[in-house]
Amino acid sequence: MFHIIGTGMYVPERIVTNDELATMVDTNDEWIRQRVGIAERRISTGEWTSEMAYKAALQALENANCKPEDLDYILTASVSAECVSPSTACMVQKLLGATCPALEVNAACSAFLFLLETAAGLFARGKAKKILVVGAERLSGILDWSDRSTCIIFGDGAGAAVLSNDKDGYLDSVVTVHGGDDVIKIPHFTGCSPFFTKENDSPYIHMQGQETFKYAVNAICSDINTLLERNSLALDDIRYIVPHQANKRIIDFAAKRLKTSEDKFYLNIEHYGNTSSASIPIALDELNRAGKLQSGDYIILTAFGGGLANAACLIRW
Ligand code: UT7
């Protein structure tokens, strides 16, 4: 099917610490570190989502030793793009000077894994040799900065990967959706139609934290167990689990339930917070550039979030 031949990431320069947030809402560094595991996050002060996506894409292309004209598709994911249309994918295509088709997938925090699944389908048609996938978010633009239960969690950034069909490293995947908007939702601008009579909630992230937390722990454990069982593997065979970075305590709970060490999970939430669709490719890029992944290593990517959607995949590096 495909394997990952290059990774990239980009985060804005501006660091916002917990102490700085404590000057804006009723919170404190100790609570955020203990309950979520975040020390700081990056916040865009002047870059749109597509510009961050482009910078991460450039890094991934360079890492893959690949040119924009080599790409057969560009797939992006975002819940916080500057435009509904053109999509972030179309803007990345323009900024890169690529000419291939480009499209966007919306699956919130699980979207990077839905991009891989979509790419697998395109590769299976036999027409694509190289596909660029990017998760990019300017979540700071869709946060209610007076709501301490959400504004302390999220951050901005982008992560990318180049996929190639010359080897099969995408071994198995699970994708699940429990559709509904009662646990997490980001309402859209309702418009100004004089004919429309319904009201919507404010166009910011609304989240039932504890419901999401329980859902996340269950989803991670069940998806990982499914992949291990289906592929006759044990957790000891897995070099790293790369989870969506939403709350360090979610990972602590999942590790305990899976009876494995927390070190098996790669975590960087301390520095970036939750960057939704960008969190897994950013983590993957850090692992890759640090030389922590060797050819032949098994890794599992696992994600959960709005939709509600969850997904996981087994990759051979
Ligand atoms: O990427 C999408 C997926 N999202 C997630 O996976 C998020 C999952 N959920 C979570 O990470 C956690 O539920 C939160 C971080 C959102 C909240 O943490 P929690 O441990 O579930 O806190 P809680 O809502 O149970 O609140 C505990 C207490 C409350 O005070 P009382 O009622 O016990 O007096 C809150 O008012 O903590 C209070 N609190 C805060 N205190 C200081 C809530 N937010 C804050 C805050 N600073 N920022």
Residues whose N, C-alpha, C, O or C-beta is under 5 A from the ligand:
A	BS01	UT7	D26 T27 N28 W31 R35 V36 C109 R148 S149 I152 G209 Q210 T212 F213 A216 A246 N247 N274 F304 G305
